[in-house]
Amino acid sequence: MDGISVARAFYGFFALVACAGVAACGSSEGGAPVGGEQVTKAPEQVTNAPPIAVMPEGKDVRPALSRVMSVQEFIGQMDDVGPGSKDRYDAALANLRKDPSAFPNLKAFYSAQPKTALGTRWKAVHLAGEFENLEATNFLQDIALARSESALAAYDDFRLKYSAAVGVVRAHSVNVAEAQGKVERLLTEADTEIAELVGLELFSRGILTEALRTRLKARGIAANYRLPTDAEVAAMRKAADPAIGARSPESAARLKTMTVPAYTEGVGEK
């Protein structure tokens, strides 16, 4: 098959299988959107963050939704699941976005984390993408373009770089100032693997223009992205069955009924 392989082209599908049930990657209640590999092998404790609180079903959560969380609290509860978790996530995020000190605090929090705190750093990068503003996009671009100190560091850094790059593409998709120029820079200067996945992210959002595709081709990246056929989707679902079976009945049912989105533009050659 020409162009990017089906496995790479459907990268997000396997990410969702890996992250099913985790709010930071896309919980059963919604949580944060999917956009990368499994966050970490084991949840990390965020210093000074309160314990995760799962509201009993039927309880009025409006008082909890009205309080402005700190960045540390928000990140500490990104794995929250259960009844009302999506409402709590969305409301807390809306409040955080209104707080002028929130993003500077997020940058400081990220900088204070040790390099070994991969899960916490990933969550901070993902949260930065949720702000969808110029300051956040500058921060994300710097992470996505950073050079790794070693081959081992590059392996660990990949998740951070990819998530940061997705945040830049997201900003471009909602017309954040200067985001398009940052996307162009990622396609030109980012690590080859990151640039290739940025192209895939642009394609999945229907905003991979010919001008952007040309930047990929100039680096030797074919960029012949296309939608998988029904047969290919069925094969990928079959391959994912063991992972699906290890999840809850609700997650398994959701994953088995997933459909491929019908993109209306940006479809590449077969």
Helices and strands as residue ranges (DSSP letters): H 6-9, H 11-19, H 23-26, H 62-66, H 71-76, H 85-98, H 102-112, H 118-131, H 134-145, H 151-173, H 179-189, H 192-204, H 210-218, H 230-245, H 249-256
